Amino acid sequence: MEKVLVVGGGITGMQAALDLAQLGLSVTLLEREAELGGKLKQLSALFPRGESARDLITAKKQELEDNANIQITTGAEIESVDQKPSGYKITLSGGGASFEAQAAVLATGFDPFDPGPIEEYGYGRLTDVITAFELEAQLQEEKVVRPSTGSPPQNVSFLQCVGSRDRRTNRYCSYFCCTYALKEALAVKKLNPASVVNILYMDIRTPYLYEHLYTEAREKGVRFIRSRVSGITEQDGHLDLDVENTLTGESETLPAELVVLSTGGVSTAGNPLLAEQFKLTLSDQGFFTVAEPPVTSGVEGVFIAGAASGLKDIPQCLAEASAGAIQVSAFMNGRKK
Amino acid sequence: MSITTCYQCGLCTGICPKRLVTRYSPRQDLEKTLLNKEGVDLWSCLTCGLCSQYCPQGVGYLDFMKEVRQNAKPDLDCVAHKSVFNLISRLMVTFPEKSGVPTGFSGESDPKNAVGYFPGCIDFLDSFLEVGTSFHPVGDAAIKLLNATGVKPRIMGLKCCGHDELWQGNSEEFERLKDHNTKALKESGIKTLVTTCAECTRTFAVDYELDIEVLHISQFLERNQDKLKLKGSGTVTYHDPCRLGRHMEVFDAPRNLIAQVDGVNMVELENTREDCQCCGVSAWLGCSTESKALLVNKLEEAEQTGAATLLTTCTKCLAHLNCVLNEKPPLKEFKITVQDLTTFLAEKLT
C-alpha cells in the first residue's frame, strides 16, 4: 500500500496527518520527542480565540489515535533516506524499522531563540528576566510570579524583538511575538489588575485578525514605550531598564520586577540533516526553501508545511498542513496515471 | 475612545492648526500623559476638534483636554481682555438675584412661550470690546427672525453659559453657573432653548444635562424656512465654527438658510465643513501673534473665494475675526467683511 511520511508531530504535522488520512491515504507520523504536540505543549491560551493549547493537543491526539490509517512513532529520528523508483526508503536510527513512502510532508517547526548570548538583557544571570515561553508555563498554571520571590510582580516589562530584527542575531521579524506579547500582557493584567504592564517595542506588528488585541491591550491600560532596551541591572531587589523613549526623546531608567523577553524563533537543529537526506535546500536562516508557495519544495513528492519554511502563527500552520495534504493527494493521483 | 488607544502616529500634530504657528504637539502630550510625565501643555490646544476628526483610533482629544484642564485654572493674566469676562460671569453667581445677561431687545416676545431665546454675552462684548462691529444687533435680529416664523420667544435672562470657564479649567465656577442655569431653565418651563452663539449651543447641549431641546438659531430657522421670505444680492462664504460644526455636527442648517436667500450666491471656503480651520482663538486663551496669524490665514482663505462677506454662526468667531480686520495699524488690507448669519438673514427679510 502506498504511504505518506509526515515528519514532525507538532500542530502542523498532526493536522497534515489527519488531513492525509481523511483523503484516504495511509500515514506514518514521526516525532522526535516522546510526546506529540511540539511547541504547543509549552503554551497556555492561544490567540486569537483564547482556546487552551493543551485541550487542542488532547483533541488532535485523540483524533490521530482513533484513525486506523495513521501510524504514530514517537522518539523517532531518521537515519537514512534512499530514493528508489518506487519511492523513498526511510530507515529510522537506533536500529529502528525501515519502510517505504511515496511522498512526504516535512513539518519540523522551529526552536525558540535562546537569549543567553544577548549580554545586556542578563538572561541566565538575572533571575527575574525570563522568556515569553517561560511565562507561558506560568500562565498554564494561571499565575504570574517573580522567580526570585515566588510572589506576583507589581511591574512587568515585555521586551520585543528579542532575537529578531537584529543583525547580531536574526534579521527577520519572527511574526508571532507582538501578538503573543499582547496576549500575555492582557493575561498579566487580568491576573493582577493593579500591576503596571509595559511593552517596550520598535514597531507593533499585528496583522489582520490581531489588531484588535493591540487596541484591547491599550484600552486595558497596558503601556507602550517605543524603545529598545540598552541594559538591565539589578538594584535593591528589582530590575532597572535603561531606555530612551524615542517618541519623547527622553532617556530614563524604568523599574521592573519581572522582565519578559519576547523571544522569536530559529530553525530547528535537525533541518540540515533532513535537507541532505531529501536533497532539499535551506535558506540562510536554516529554514526549508519553498520553490512554489505555499508548500512545494521543488523535490518530487516532498512538501514543506508550517514553521519549517519560516515562522508562522498557528492558523497559518494549520492552513499549510491542509495545503500539504492536498498537494500530496494530487501528487499521488498523478503517479497512478 | 480613551487616549490609551493612541498609537502615537502623529496625525493629530500634523493636522493641528496650532502646529502651523507653534511647536505644539498633541501627540507628545498624549504620550506624556499616558506615561505620567510632566510638562503637558494645557493651554495651547484650541479645542477645535480637527485632530479627533481624523484620528485613526478615534481618540477623543476634546474630552481629554476638558479632563486635564479640570481645576487647572490658568493665570488670569493669560486670559485676554484682562479676564473681564471671567469677572462678569463670576459676579453673576456672587450676586445671583441682581445679575444675568441683559434682555433688552426689540421685537415681540412672550414670557410664557415654550421657546426661549438666550442672547448670551453679546451686550457685554459691546461694553468691553472695540473691534469695529457691534454685537447687540445679533439679539435684535434673532427676535426679528423668530417673529417672522410666527414665534414670540421668551427672552432668557440666564447667567453666562460658562463655556469659557469650562474650557479654561475653572471647574468650580463653571459648575456654579451650570447649577444656576439648570435650575432657572427648569423653573421657566420652556421646551426649546434657542441661542445665537455656537459656544452657548454646545455648552447647553453637551456640557449640561438638560431635558429640553437646545438649538442654534440656524437649526430652528431651518425647520421653519418656508415661513421666511429672504432676498438679497452678492456673494458670501461661510465659516463653520468649531463648536457648531465639528462639536455638534451642524453643517447643513446655516447653508440651507443661505441658499434660501434669493439673489445671494454662496461659495465654500477651501477648507470647509468637517475640515474648516479654527478661527484661531478659543475661550479667550492665547490671544497672541500666533492666533492672529491663524485669523489672517482664515481671512485670506475667505478672500480667495471671491466673496464679499464671510458669515459665521459664533459670536466669538465674529469678535476675533473683526478684531483682526480692525487692527491698527492694519496687519493686512482686507476687502472682505465678517458678519453673523443671524444679522445677515434679518437684513434680507422681505
Interface residues (C-beta under 8 A of the other chain):
Chain A: I204 T215 R218 E219 G221 R223 F224 I225 R226 N245 L247 T248 E250
Chain B: S2 T4 T5 C6 Y7 Q8 R27 Q28 E31 K32 L34 L35 K37 Q57
